[in-house]
């Protein structure tokens, strides 16, 4: 908290970078982005715990999915 100047956890937002690899959405849980919403500063933290990975499976997408743009046309 001190690195980002956070006085209160409610002033922080945490984001995860998500990638699409074929039909799988993966998230980088090992390197979340933490944003100080008051001070407008951010940092990517690298977590040392082995249970978090850079390609953690979040969602399996259907193989034959209709793109949203095609649905609205």
N, C-alpha and C positions, 0 to 999 in steps of 0.2 A: 504494500500500500504506500509505503514511503517513497518508493521509486517514481510513482506516478503522482505523488502529492495528494493521495486520497485520504480524506479525513473520515469518510463514511462509506461503507460498502454500497449503500444505495446510490452513490454517485458514480458507480462503475457499471459498465456493460461489457459482457464477454461475447466474443464472436468466434466462430470456427470457420475456417476455410473449407469449402465443400468442392469436391471434384467429381465429375462423371467419368467413370471408366467402364466403357461398354454399357452394360445394363445395371450398373451398380453406382450408387452415390456413396462416396467415402468422405469422411471428415478428418481433418488434422487435429486430433484431440491432444496430441503431444505438444502442439505449438499454438495455443489459443491467443487471440488478440484481446487485450484488456484496454478499455478506453475510459479515461477520466472525462465524464460528460460535463463537468463543471470547468475544469482547467483546459479542456480540449487537447489533451495529450494522450498518447497511446504507446503501447509497447507489445511486442510479441514475446510471450514467455515460452521457454522450452522446459518442459517438465521432465524430470529425471526418472519418474516412475515407469517401469517397463510395461505396466498394464495399459498405458495409453500409446497409441500408434499414430503415425502420420497418414495412414490409410485405413482408418477404422470404418468398417462397413456400417452404413446408416440405413439404406433402403435398397432393396432389389426392385428394379423397374421391370414392367412387363416387356417381353421381347418385341411385341408388335403394338406399339403405342402410337396413336394418332397425334401428330403435333397440334398444339393449341391454335396455331395460325390457320391450319386447315379446317378446324372446327368452326371458326368464326367467319369463314369465307362463304 
